[in-house]
Amino acid sequence: QIDDLAEVDYSLSSFPAVFRPFIDLDLKGMVFPAGNYTDSPYVPASFTIPDQSDSMLYLAFSEYFFQTSSFAYYTTGAFNMTIAEETCSYFNINTEIFGTIIPEVAKYSVTPNPVMLKLMATEVPIISLEQDSFTVEIQGSMEVLAVLPDSTTQSLFTMNIAANTSISLNIFDQKLMGSLCLNR
């Protein structure tokens, strides 16, 4: 079990290959929703690790591992979140700010009210491995709601979101560091 939402099947996918200088273990590496072991809609592709012998241990993760992870977490609703009043007030987001950007919002809210943001992935995020990084494509929607004085909410607007990001991982001073770039 990885966490409350997902589990991983890391069983051997083939008999270990034992050579004089090394052992090659091929593990399945499929992630699925916790308590719901189902076949993946993805097909694993074989890959090889470049022949190097200057390290004691090599680990390689396939695109399949990341695709099944994305599918498992999407299925459990992990990509859906609500950013409540406490977080929005930290950034000082309210209806007055949205009203200056979108005049229609100003018509609905004469006095400034806090807002609530509901973010939701509408499709399984697509993860692609590249030479020195990996790319994540996310399709989603965001609903902006005004929190009224009586604690009820009123929907102000909904917008669709399409984001494409690249993530690069490097090791500096024995620490794994990542850099995130929003492509579009």
Salt bridges, closest charged atoms under 4 A:
ASP9 OD2 - LYS28 NZ 3.58
GLU104 OE2 - LYS107 NZ 3.10
